[in-house]
Amino acid sequence: HHHRKIQLQLISFDNRRQIIVTHDLTQAEKNDTLRRDFIANASHELRTPLTVINGFLEHALSTEMDHKTRQRQLNLMAEQGQRMQRLVADMLALTRLESLVQQPSAETVRILPMLHRIVDQARALSEGRHLITLDAQAIDLKGNHDELESAFTNLLTNAVRYTPDGGSIQISWKMVGEGAALGVCDDGIGIAAEHLSRLTERFYRVDKTRSRITQGTGLGLAIVKHVLLRHRGHLLIESAPGKGSCFSAVFDRPQLILSDVKM
Ligand code: ADP
């Protein structure tokens, strides 16, 4: 279901001979729209916290206030400042990923210790509100350590953020066929089918308010997608509203896997 938009240009030299010039605008136009949307969305995302900060600043500059009120307002400003910082960091990370043409350097990345670290962070974020389990084999990947870590972290952070208290999150890292896959499954809020294909778009969110409360930048899954692409992997999403979601990072090129797996 691709729409091809062809520009027809009628050039008439005289009354008898006409030449029709066609330009396929599809790809160029798409890129342009994407770029415009990204800038528009990013500006909007940055404007909201900036408005809050400026509002408090103007108020503070024009009014006397007691110590407690001042402290409370400073905290709110700090929160918005951090939000802007997360946003800019994610935007830079994404832009960098997109501009890299070559494959990531083929360092050997030890996934198991990485997962232990990420799971510890997820438990800290959850503060005991979820049961988080890890079932992982000693499989290594060739690729870029930091990119993989940021992708895996995003998947786990989302599972914590979109799963109500008392829920459980299961992480697995194992061989699948000749490849390997990281599975992050939660029994959280889930996602309706019509959203699934759009989740990795920049700033696409199912529920804007929820994403804001949970401190999401809206760029997490876009980053995941790009990292996986660069590692010749892909993202698989299965979800049912009210039941939960499974996000799988699948690496299906066996040459990327080094290891020492004991099955
Ligand atoms: P955000 O920063 O908003 O979380 P992401 O790109 O990481 O942005 O995710 C995009 C959207 O996908 C989220 O806003 C949320 O609606 C949905 N989503 C991601 N992970 C999950 C999950 N584990 N369960 C339910 N919804 C999810």
Boltz pocket constraint, residues with backbone or C-beta under 6 A from the ligand:
constraints:
  - pocket:
      binder: B
      contacts: [[A, 154], [A, 155], [A, 158], [A, 159], [A, 162], [A, 163], [A, 186], [A, 188], [A, 189], [A, 190], [A, 191], [A, 199], [A, 200], [A, 201], [A, 204], [A, 205], [A, 206], [A, 207], [A, 211], [A, 215], [A, 216], [A, 217], [A, 218], [A, 219], [A, 220], [A, 221], [A, 222], [A, 245]]
      max_distance: 6.0
